Amino acid sequence: MAIQYFGPGDHPAGWTGWRVVVPAGNKRNYQAYFSDKPEAGWKLEDWLKRQELRAQIYDYSRQCRALLRQYRNIIRFNDRRTPAIYGVGASGIRLYAHARQRALGGWVFGFQVTQFPNLHPLRIVIGPQSYSEAWTMAVAAWAKHHGVRPQDAQNLLRRQPDPKRFKELRRYLNEHKGKDIPVEALRPVFAEQRQSLEHQKAQKALQSDSLEHELASLYTQLSKDIERQKATN
């Protein structure tokens, strides 16, 4: 109970009044004491009402502060129980890797969203959807489940992890967890990146072809102008 009243004989030190204790996270508490012994010039009844009200105000304000701290931790930091190799800079969402017999290389990669209380985590695999689509789906599910504001969800969406993070995760699992994940298992992770690079190359090739065409046309036109000039002379 956040607010507790200690009457005569309740507190080991003989103190009487209201004690307020509110969890602040990281095994810390907000704590305050409000004595029921009136100061000079106060009627007992008025003092008791004042102190009880002060205790309630302190309780509500510290609960709000604790909730704000908890929310900021969700949107800014990895869960302390999540190994850093899996973290994406927010709590309740992380990288995911799991053995699957029929998958390419026997493994799948993606993103995992924690769902409370006592619900199985949501796992979004890269492959059935592209890398960026999987990330967008994961962030949307994370924001909905944890009550994240749209602007904070957009901020995390823009911080999409580099696909190389899964390359590092594969190495970590192989070297430190005794797994044997082949390189080919990462092909779905890098598929979108490969397509983007191929598109960029194609665009450069088209631009190069267009430039060569313009130069050829200019050369032809100049040749014709030179021949006309010779004919007039």
N, C-alpha and C positions, 0 to 999 in steps of 0.2 A: 504494500500500500504506500503510495507516494507521500501522503500526509498522515502523520500519526500523532495523537494527543497523549501526553504523559501526565497523568494525574499524580496526586501525592502517593509516594511509595512505588510508582511504576519505574522510575529511572534510578539506576544504581547510585547515582551521585545526588539524588534527592531533588533534581531539577524538575520543574513543571512547565508545560507549555506544548507548543506544536513543533514537531520536527518534520522537515520535508526532505525526501531523498528521491532524486530522479536520475535514472541511468543516463550517462552521457556518452556511452560507447567506449571501446578499448578498456573495459574493466574499470572505468572511472564513473564517479557520480557527482551530480550537483547536490549540494546539501546546505541547509540553513535551519536555524533555530529561532523560534519566536516565543519569548517568555510570556506567561500569563500573569506575571507580577506587574501591576500597573506602575507607571512612572508618576512622579509627583504632578498633581493637578488633574489626574484622570480618574473618572469614576470607574469602578471595577467592571460594570456591565459594558460600558462603552469601550474600555480597553480590550476586553475579551473579544468583542465584535471586531475591533480594529485588527488585532493580532491574527485572528482566524482568517480575516479577509486578506491580510498581507501574505499569510501562508498559502492561500489559494492562488493569489496572483503570482507568487513565486513559482508555485507548482506548474501553472499553465504556461508561464513564460519559459521555464526551463524545458518543459515538454516540447514546446514549439522549437526551441533552440536545438534540442536533441534530434527532432525530426528533420530539421534543416541540415544538421551535420550528417545525419544518416543519408539524406537525399544527395548531398554533395559527394559523399563517399561513393554512392552508387554510380553517379555520372562521371566521376573523375579518376577513380582508382580501381585496380584489380581487387577482387576478393582476396583476403589474406590467406585463405585456404587453397587458392588456385596457384599452382606453380607458374613462375614468371614466363616460362616458355609458351604457355597457353594464353597468357593475358593479352587483352586488346585495349586496355585503358579504361575499363568500366567494370562494375561488379554485376554478376548475373549473366554475363555473356563471355564466351571464350572460344578458342580454336578447338577443333574436334578431330579425332582420328580413331578409327575403329576397324578391326579385322572383319572382312566380309568375303565369304568364299567365292561368290560369283562376280565380285567386282574386279576391275582391272588391277592386276598385281596383288589381288587378295585383300586390298585395303580401300577404305573410303575416307575422304577428308571433307571438312565443312566447319560449321559453327554450331555451338551448343548454347541454348538459353535455359537458365535455371528457372524453374517454376515452383513457387511455394504456395501452400504448404503441402508437403508429401506428394507432390506430383512428379511424374517422370520428366526429365529434362527434354526440351524440344530440340531435336537434332536435324539440321538442314544440311543436306549433302550437296557438295559441288559435283556437277556432272549432269544430273537431271535438269538443273538450271545452271546458268553461267556463274562465274565467280561473283560478279557484281550483283547479280540477281539474288544469289544466296545470302550475300551480306545485307542487302536491302531487306529481305524477308526476316533475317535474324534481328536486325535493329528494330524493325517494326514490331516484332513479337516481344522483344525486350522492353521497348517503350510502353507497350500496352499493358504488359503484366506488372511492371514496376511503377506505373503511373508517371512516366517521364514526360516532361513538357515537350511540345513539338520542336521548339528551338533547340533544346538540349539533344533531342533525338537526331535532328539534322546535323548538329555538331559532331556527334559520333559517326553518323553516316559518312560525313566528309573525311573522317579519319580511317578510311578503309585500310585494313592491314595489307602490306605488300605480300604478294603471293610467295615471295622468298621466305616468309615466316614459316610456311608449311615445309619448305625444304629444310629449314633449321629444325623443325619439329621432327621430321623423319630421321634426321641425323641423331637427334637427342634420343629418340625411341630405340634406334638401332644400337647406339653406343652405350647408353646408360640403362636401358630397360630390357636389353636382350632380345629385341625384335629383329626381324629380317625383312624389312619393307623394301621392295625393289623400286628403282627409280621410276619405272613405268607407271607406278601407282599414282604419281603426281601429275600425269598427263592431263586429267580433267581440270586440275588447279590452274595450269598454265595455258589451257586451251584458248581462253579469251585473250590473254596477252599475246599469244602467237598470232591469233587472227588480227589483232590490232596492228602488230608489226607488219604482217603481210599486207594489210590494207594501206599502211603508210608507204611501203615499198611500191605498191601498185600506183599510188598517187604520184610518187616521185617519178616513176617510169612514164606515166602519162604526161606529166609536166615536161619531162625531158624530151619525149616524142613530139610534143607540141612545139617546144623551142626549136628542135631540129627542123620541123616542118616550116616554121616561120623563117628560119635562117635560109632554108632551101628556096623558099619563095622569094626572099629578098635577093638572094644570089641570082636567081633567074631574072628578076626584074632589072637588076643592075646590068646583067649581061645584055639584055635587050636594049637598055638605054645606051650602052656603049656602042652596040652595033648601029643604032640609029645615028649616033653622033658621027661615027665613021662614014656612014653613007652620005650624010650632008656635007662632009668635007671633001 
